[in-house]
């Protein structure tokens, strides 16, 4: 594997990349499942299955009642999402190191943009990023490239190999490739599953500390 192009910018996924909020996400999703008389998922199943935004996922899960399920999910999520929010190990050091290199940083997440920005502000991280782009902020959500271009808007940087897209899931790698960016995977599992068959990362690192070391 060739070394990646040195970055001018890094765009990060949010959940399971920079922060851990899965206990709250899975609880809110299960509240919607229970209201719709559907089987619930464990937190591990939520981590493995939840990839796309609610507007792309809920119609598949709940059919014609997806709007009702979405309201239940967000009302439950809003009650607890800040108390359950934790930085991933090494995330703060990684962001500090990227800042000392003068890199442009942005967020591209499939979490709803409103909650995404509230969480970044809660952690005191808002000023670290040029733009924070979540679900519904662009015309289409990940894996479409639209949020990448939205995250770079106004920076003077265009999507290309010198923009690293960092995430933990196949949908992040798909988004990076669709936008022409360098896909960087951060996850502890050494073996990649079928999720990455058509979207192999350029680099696979062990979490935030691995990326910090590369920088």
C-alpha positions in Angstrom: 0.0 0.0 0.0 1.4 3.4 -1.0 1.7 6.2 1.5 -1.3 8.6 1.4 -0.9 12.1 0.0 -0.1 14.5 2.8 -3.3 16.2 3.9 -4.3 19.8 3.7 -7.6 18.9 5.4 -9.1 16.1 7.4 -12.8 15.5 7.5 -14.0 13.3 10.4 -17.0 11.1 11.0 -18.4 11.7 14.4 -19.8 8.6 16.3 -17.4 5.8 16.9 -14.6 7.9 15.3 -14.2 10.9 17.6 -17.0 10.2 20.2 -18.9 7.3 21.7 -22.6 7.9 22.1 -23.9 4.4 21.2 -25.6 3.6 24.4 -27.9 6.5 23.9 -28.4 5.9 20.2 -29.3 2.3 20.8 -31.7 3.2 23.6 -33.5 5.7 21.4 -33.7 3.3 18.5 -35.1 0.6 20.7 -37.7 3.0 22.0 -38.9 3.4 18.4 -38.8 -0.4 17.9 -40.8 -1.0 21.0 -43.4 1.6 20.0 -43.8 -0.1 16.6 -43.9 -3.6 18.1 -40.7 -4.6 16.5 -37.8 -6.7 18.0 -35.1 -4.6 19.7 -31.4 -4.6 18.9 -28.5 -4.9 21.3 -26.0 -2.1 21.4 -23.5 -4.3 19.4 -26.2 -4.9 16.7 -26.8 -1.1 16.6 -23.1 -0.4 16.1 -22.9 -2.9 13.3 -26.2 -2.1 11.5 -26.6 1.7 11.9 -24.7 3.3 9.1 -26.9 5.7 7.2 -28.9 8.7 8.3 -32.4 8.4 9.8 -34.0 9.8 6.7 -32.4 7.1 4.6 -32.7 4.3 7.2 -36.1 4.7 8.9 -38.2 4.2 5.8 -36.5 0.8 5.4 -37.0 -0.1 9.1 -40.5 1.2 9.7 -42.2 1.5 6.3 -45.1 4.0 6.2 -44.8 4.7 9.9 -41.2 5.9 9.7 -42.0 9.6 10.5 -43.7 8.5 13.7 -40.8 6.3 14.6 -38.4 9.1 13.8 -40.2 11.4 16.3 -40.0 8.8 19.0 -36.3 8.2 18.3 -35.4 11.9 18.5 -37.6 12.7 21.5 -35.9 9.9 23.4 -32.4 10.7 22.1 -32.7 14.4 23.0 -33.3 13.6 26.6 -30.0 11.8 27.2 -27.5 12.4 24.3 -25.3 14.9 26.1 -25.0 12.9 29.4 -23.9 9.8 27.4 -21.4 11.6 25.2 -17.7 10.6 25.6 -14.6 11.4 23.5 -13.1 8.3 22.0 -9.6 7.4 23.4 -7.0 9.7 22.0 -9.5 12.0 20.2 -8.4 15.2 22.0 -4.7 14.5 21.4 -5.4 13.8 17.7 -7.3 17.0 17.2 -4.6 19.0 19.0 -1.9 17.4 16.8 -3.9 18.2 13.6 -4.3 21.8 14.8 -0.6 22.2 15.4 0.0 21.1 11.8 -2.4 23.8 10.6 -4.8 21.4 8.9 -8.3 22.4 8.1 -10.7 20.2 10.0 -14.4 19.4 9.4 -17.1 17.0 10.5 -19.2 14.9 8.1 -21.7 12.7 10.0 -25.0 11.0 9.4 -26.2 12.2 12.9 -28.7 15.0 12.5 -26.9 18.2 12.1 -28.7 20.0 14.9 -27.7 17.4 17.5 -24.2 17.1 16.0 -23.5 20.8 16.6 -25.0 20.7 20.1 -22.7 17.9 21.0 -19.6 19.6 19.5 -20.4 22.7 21.5 -21.0 20.7 24.7 -17.5 19.2 24.4 -16.0 22.6 23.7 -14.9 21.4 20.2 -16.9 23.7 17.9 -14.0 26.1 17.2 -11.8 23.2 16.2 -13.7 22.7 13.0 -14.3 24.9 10.0 -17.7 23.3 9.3 -19.8 20.7 11.1 -22.1 19.0 8.6 -24.7 16.4 9.7 -27.7 14.6 8.2 -30.1 16.9 6.3 -27.6 19.7 6.1 -26.8 18.8 2.5 -29.0 17.7 -0.4 -28.0 14.0 0.4 -26.3 12.3 3.3 -23.4 9.9 3.3 -22.4 7.9 1.3 -23.3 10.7 -1.2 -20.4 13.2 -1.7 -22.6 16.2 -1.0 -21.8 16.7 2.7 -18.0 16.5 1.9 -18.4 19.5 -0.4 -20.5 21.3 2.2 -17.8 20.7 4.9 -15.1 22.2 2.7 -17.2 25.2 1.5 -15.4 28.5 2.2 -12.1 26.8 3.1 -10.5 27.3 -0.3 -9.8 23.6 -0.4 -11.5 21.3 -2.9 -12.1 17.6 -2.5 -9.2 15.5 -3.6 -6.4 13.2 -2.4 -5.1 15.8 0.0 -8.4 15.7 1.9 -8.5 12.7 4.2 -11.9 11.4 5.1 -11.6 9.6 8.5 -14.2 7.2 9.7 -15.0 3.8 11.1 -17.4 2.3 8.6 -17.9 1.4 5.0 -20.3 4.3 4.4 -17.4 6.6 5.3 -15.1 5.0 2.9 -17.8 5.1 0.2 -18.3 8.8 0.8 -14.6 9.5 0.6 -14.2 7.6 -2.7 -17.3 9.3 -4.1 -15.8 12.7 -3.4 -12.3 11.8 -4.6 -10.8 12.0 -1.1 -8.4 9.7 0.6 -10.3 7.1 2.7 -8.8 6.5 6.1 -10.3 3.9 8.3 -9.9 4.0 12.1 -11.1 0.9 13.9 -9.5 -1.7 16.2 -10.6 -4.8 14.2 -7.7 -5.9 12.0 -9.9 -8.0 9.7 -12.3 -6.1 7.4 -15.7 -7.7 6.5 -17.8 -7.6 3.4 -18.8 -4.0 4.3 -15.5 -2.9 2.7 -15.4 -5.2 -0.4 -16.1 -2.3 -2.7 -14.7 0.5 -0.6 -11.3 -0.5 0.7 -9.6 2.2 2.8 -6.3 3.6 1.6 -5.0 3.4 5.2 -6.4 1.3 8.2 -5.3 2.5 11.6 -6.0 1.5 15.2 -8.3 4.3 16.4 -7.4 8.0 17.1 -4.0 7.1 18.5 -3.0 5.4 15.3 -4.0 8.4 13.2 -2.2 10.8 15.6 1.0 8.8 15.2 0.7 8.9 11.4 0.4 12.7 11.6 
